[in-house]
Amino acid sequence: MIQGEFNSRGELFFEIGLISAEGDIFPVMALLDTGFTGWLAIDNQDADGLGWLRNHETQDMQTARGEARFSLYEGKVVIEGEEFTVEVLGGNELMNILLGVLWLRTKRLIVDFPMGVLTLG
């Protein structure tokens, strides 16, 4: 189970590890976005920097800013010490790394704002 953090706007952040193609692990804070139906979204520049394999296909999705086209990558992440290989959407100018709701199929989310408790596990 990993502990998360609330920011001043009440957004939910968790520390995860991004695994580069060379096997290096980079800890990052990722925003849990319940409006995102995938596994993970990251800026294309970061995905390319990690050496993640880019699929030659793209995917159009509706976002809060309107319709956007995303590149598809195969990425590796570490959550709770467990390694996962997931489909990653790569976009331009993404401000945060996003965790999508597919994680909630395998992980239990506990959110208690009054008590300051946020866990995923």
N, C-alpha and C positions, 0 to 999 in steps of 0.2 A: 504494500500500500504506500503510495507516495502522498506527501503532504503538499497541498497547493497554497496559493496566496491570492487574496483579493486585492485588486488595485483600488484607487480612490473612486473609480466609476463602478465598482462592483463586478468587474470582469474577473474571470477565473483563469489563473495561470498555474501551470505545472512545469517543473523542470524535467526535461527528457534529454536523452543523448542521441545525437545524430552521428551515424557511423559512416565515415568516408570509405571510398573504394579501397584505400590502403589499410583500413581497419582502425584508424584513429577515431576516438569518440570525443565529440564536442558537446558539452552541456549547454543547453539553451532553455529559455523560458518560452513555453508555447501556450497560446490562448485557446481555451476550450470554446469552440464556436458551435452552439447547438443548431444554428441555421445551415451549417456546412455538413452535407451528407456523406462525405468521403472519409478517408483515414487521416490524411495529412496534406496541407498546402504550404508551399514555401516559395520564395522568390526564385525565379529561374537562375539568377546569378549565383545564389547560394547552392542550389542543387547542382549546377555545373561545377562550382568550386569543390563540392564534395566528391565529384567524379561519378555521380549517380548516372546510371544508364537511362538515356532518353529514348522513349518509344517514338516512332516516327509519326504517330497519330496525335491528334489534338482533340480536346473536348470542350464544347461550348457549354457554359453554365450561367445561370442567373445568379447575380450577386447583389449585395445591397447597393452597389453603384451602377447596376445595370448588367447587361449581357457582357460576358468576357470569354475569351478563348484561352485555354490552359494547355500547356505541354504536359505529357504524361511521362513520369519517371518511375523507376523501381528504386526505392530507397530502403535503408535499414535504420531502425531506431531501437533504442534501449529504453524500456519503461519497467520500473521495479526490478532492475537487474536482468530482465528477460529481453532477448533480442527478437525483433519482428521485421520481416520483409513485407513492405506494403506498397500499394500503388500511391503515388504522390502526384498531386497537381502542382505544376509550376506556373506561376503567373508573373507578370511584370508589376513592379512597384508594390509588392505586398508588404505592408508595414509590420505584420506579425507572422510568426509561424503559427499555423492553425491546426489544432486537433479537431477532427470531426466526430460526429455522433456514432460512427461505426465502432469507435472504441467502447461505447457504452453497451455493446453486445457482449463484450468479454470482460469488462471492468465495471465495478460498482462505484457510482459517484455518490458521495455524501456531501451535501452543502447545508451548513447551518450558519447563516450570517450572524444571528445574535451571539452565538458562542464562538464565532471566528474559526469554525471547523470546515476544512475543505480537504477531502481525500479522494483519491482515485485508486482503486485496487480491487 
